[in-house]
């Protein structure tokens, strides 16, 4: 089963082309700085697809990310001692 719809992939592709051209900008309404990172371009493409209501999984919550970081820290501390 596919994770993203084809139309969502097209939105990401469009964002990548804009990034390569140098016209992709971050922030609301494209008022931010130029996007230089590939990952950031993909994230922008996916968020645009979400806004259009296409089949894209929701963003991971920040709570989940922080718990993973704390687990990594705890395990590294144990191995050092």
Residue pairs with C-beta under 8 A, 6 or more apart in sequence:
3 57
4 12
4 46
4 49
4 54
4 55
4 56
4 57
5 49
5 54
5 55
5 56
7 49
7 52
7 54
8 45
8 46
8 49
8 54
8 55
8 56
11 45
11 46
11 48
11 49
11 52
11 54
12 42
12 45
12 46
12 49
13 45
14 45
15 24
15 41
15 42
15 44
15 45
15 48
16 38
16 41
16 42
16 45
18 24
18 41
19 35
19 36
19 38
19 41
22 34
24 34
24 35
24 41
24 44
25 31
25 32
25 33
25 34
25 35
26 32
26 33
26 34
26 35
26 40
26 44
27 33
35 41
35 44
46 56
47 59
49 56
50 56
50 58
